Amino acid sequence: MIINNVGFDHCHDADFFIDRPDGSGDYLLLLLRSPAIFEVDGKEILTPAGSVFIYPKGRAQRYRCVPLNVFENDWVHFDFDDIGEEEEFLSMGIPMETVVTMPLEFLSYCVKSIAYEKYSDNPCRSESAELFMRLMFIKIREKTQDKVSGRRSSQFELISTVRNKIYSRPYEQRSVDSTAHEVRMSRSAFQHAYKKHFGMTFIEDLVRSRVSYAKMLLSTTNMNINDISVSSGYHSYVHFARQFKEQTGFTPSEYRKKAQNAM
């Protein structure tokens, strides 16, 4: 797979529009955080915030802001190394030039990871970026299949959205009460449902997400460990170090040294 260009958290003014009569020469995946208007075969389609839209190669690309709104999106221009790889992608049945509404937090995390890999010096950056792309394709396909089969309950969808948020933005401050309110559930119902679906309490999962994020920063950056503590959502370094050791068996500094020696 070829990642030609990638961007995330882009915000454009209300006069933003794209008009490419011959397309961009590759595939284009868009994650839309704001409403937008797409023109497909001469018809306008209004897409709500929280949508995925994929342009196939060779198709005209025409989309713009909804009047009086900004345009916020993530995007990836991609292509394939050979016909076989492209046919494998097309066989997944992901709808093209079709609005797919779904939670974007995890997909946005994948786009950020692709951007990081593309512009890094990592020796396996191309393979890593391709895996994130494939994971996005799978999640989009799952969503379209769920709509057809109705397998997933609305409760599961709501709680999965929360879980995607804590793993993509573990540094955000959350409590059981505020998160239960976010999904319109009582505290006790939320805690019961969370453990039923994911096998652990919300707080246990939140700690795991923060420690996992800290592990990534410790092994891939030169950030100060105190800064990593704050970036992972902790107000107290002592609290961070205690939970990190409980989860990993190492102090943060021991973990960094172990990770660096393994490289």
Disulfide bonds with the S-S distance in Angstrom:
none
